[in-house]
Amino acid sequence: MRNNIVSLGADELKYEIREIVAVAKEFQQLGIDITWENIGDPVQKGEKIPAWIKDLIISVMQEDLTYAYSPTKGLDATREFLAQRANRNGGVKITKEDIIFFNGLGDAISKIYGRLRKEYRVIGPSPAYSTHSSAEASHAGAEYVSYNLQPENSWYPDVDDLRMKVKYNPSISGILLINPDNPTGAVYPKAILEDIVAIAKEYDLFVVCDEIYMNLTYNGTTAVPLADVIDGVCGISMKGISKELPWPGARCGWIEVYNADKDPVFAKYVKSILDDKMLEVCSTTLPQRVIPSIMGHERYPAHIAQRNAAYEKRSRLAHDLLKDVPGILVNRTNGAFYLTVMFRKNVLTPVQKLDVPNAKAREKVERIVKNVALDKRFVYYLLAATGICVVPLTGFNCDLEGFRVTLLESDDRKFEWVFRTLKEKITEYLKS
């Protein structure tokens, strides 16, 4: 090319959650039966959408306007419904004008980081959900800036680490939280959220909180909304229906903006996000249209409670099976539907392996594990030996070694097989 047309941030666009799929499909072609535990799609894992939700969607599809553009910010009635719903809490109050719809939170994430000046950063958690970390690093053309989550403390944020990094890095202008967290399944206590908001207030930062799993909590925990603790600090909450209904294929999410009137720079930044959205015209209309009728339905609370009960049962079984395995650290999942297994320091080596009965798969795995991260080496051997597809923890922008597995398998017997097999293969691998 006449010029180097590649963005400075191109190398930061990494998504291990789907990249592992390409490897798994190669093993599948060699005769390995794959159990997909890499991606958070409840529907693909067999979760059934209730008939009453389908009926509501079908009835709305009869309306001609569901096939039309929506307003750029989203449908007025839906935004009004969501604002009233948000205002039930005791925190900051919003109106429909503080809500903007996007084609899924991936779209929102792209615009939130994409409209920042490239020299200013949003510090986020490590381990980090790849869409956030990649988008933030790509906008800056530099490595992701992160604070640590603490595996020894239920994967809660290390507030002291965050404070020091904010203090000594003046380019940091925002703080990202994911609560409940992906990939760890942690649900943060209110006191930690208040501490993080206090840091933002002290250093005049804004806070972004991805709350896509806000209502998917269990084991006696409840997620505290950012709106309850944001006080007068500028903030953005990210929400959607992909995990909660669940309807991931709808590509429908929104942001709630807090305290934009408190700071003219933040207000102009939010306006730039909306202006960027105007270039797309709007987000998908149908899923917006049905949100009030579904979330406002008398059956909806029981629907969420039933789902949470299933995840609670699975989280306890998975934790009970893995918690005493030597060489790993496992915290019980209390929100979202993932479990993160961390290998303890120095237990992984570059010579460990699993027995792989399939000769072609054995030959392939021995070839591809050369010069990869040690946890990815385990993930590849697990895939070749058992067909279980998980995501290496180093793929979540961190230096810790381990893997993330979902709690989505809806067949009880198969779910137990997955975690009993993980227990067996971790033990076998570490002893090899």
Protein Blocks (a to p, Z undefined) as FASTA:
>chain_A
ZZacbdfklmmmccfklmmmmmmmmmmmnopacddfkbccfklnopacdfklmmmmmmmm
mpmklmpccdfkbpfklmmmmmmmmmmpmbdcddfklpccdehjklmmmmmmmmpcfkbc
cdddddddfklmmmmmmmnopacddddddfknoopacfklmmmmmmmmmkbmbdcddddd
dfklpacdfklmmmmmmmmmmnopaddddfklmmmcgehiacddfklmnmmaccdddddf
klmmpcfknopaddddehklmpmklmmmmmmmmmmmmmnopacfklmmmmmmmmmpmklm
mmmmmmmmmmmmmmmmmmmmmmmgghiacdddfehjbdcddddehkacckbccddfblml
mmmmmmmmgopafklmmmmmmmmmnopacddfklnopabdcddddfkbfblklmmmmmmm
mmmmmmmmmmZZ
